[in-house]
């Protein structure tokens, strides 16, 4: 079960190795990239419900998507994916989520993940382009290719 707060927002997942190829391409020939900002995308946009369908098909067992609040997701992440005991929340389960007197409000990690969830739902991460292939010299990895390549991580 994918418990994430991303609603029906769409994004095109991008593999770290695709990002790395773009970085190498820029470092090997920096001049044309000076001052540029590149939005990087994988080859196909998905909702998280669609990602669950792809995971199910490739892995051979059902994976479902469940919309949860950001606090619920953070609590589950901090508990290692296990349902925490009553009375525990993300702040209590993991040090990074502890409120600190010197910092008002949430930790950086909580703020970042909360903003990512909002941006995802608002379509900020939607889109595709050809930049990975153009700069990195290789087409971006599909979601199916990524799952198959890293199957052990999904079955551990």
Long-range contacts (C-beta under 8 A, 24 or more apart in sequence): 1-63, 1-64, 1-65, 1-66, 2-48, 2-51, 2-52, 2-55, 2-63, 2-64, 2-65, 2-66, 3-66, 3-68, 3-72, 3-73, 3-76, 4-48, 4-65, 4-67, 4-68, 4-73, 4-117, 5-67, 5-68, 5-69, 5-70, 5-72, 5-73, 5-117, 5-121, 6-47, 6-48, 6-67, 6-117, 6-120, 6-121, 7-67, 7-120, 7-121, 8-47, 8-49, 8-121, 9-47, 9-120, 9-121, 9-122, 9-123, 9-125, 9-126, 10-45, 10-46, 10-47, 10-123, 10-125, 10-126, 11-41, 11-45, 11-46, 11-120, 11-125, 11-126, 12-41, 12-42, 12-43, 12-44, 12-45, 12-46, 12-125, 12-126, 12-127, 12-128, 13-42, 13-46, 13-51, 13-143, 13-146, 14-40, 14-41, 14-42, 14-132, 14-140, 15-42, 15-140, 15-141, 15-146, 17-141, 18-42, 18-132, 18-136, 18-138, 18-140, 18-141, 21-132, 21-135, 21-136, 21-137, 21-138, 22-131, 22-132, 22-135, 22-136, 24-136, 25-135, 25-136, 25-137, 26-135, 33-135, 38-131, 38-135, 39-127, 39-129, 39-131, 40-129, 40-131, 40-132, 41-127, 41-128, 41-129, 41-131, 41-132, 41-140, 42-128, 42-132, 42-140, 42-141, 42-142, 42-143, 43-128, 43-139, 43-140, 43-141, 43-142, 44-128, 44-142, 44-143, 45-126, 45-127, 45-128, 46-143, 51-143, 54-143, 54-144, 54-147, 55-147, 55-154, 58-144, 58-147, 58-148, 59-147, 59-151, 59-154, 59-155, 70-110, 70-113, 70-114, 70-117, 73-113, 73-117, 74-109, 74-110, 74-113
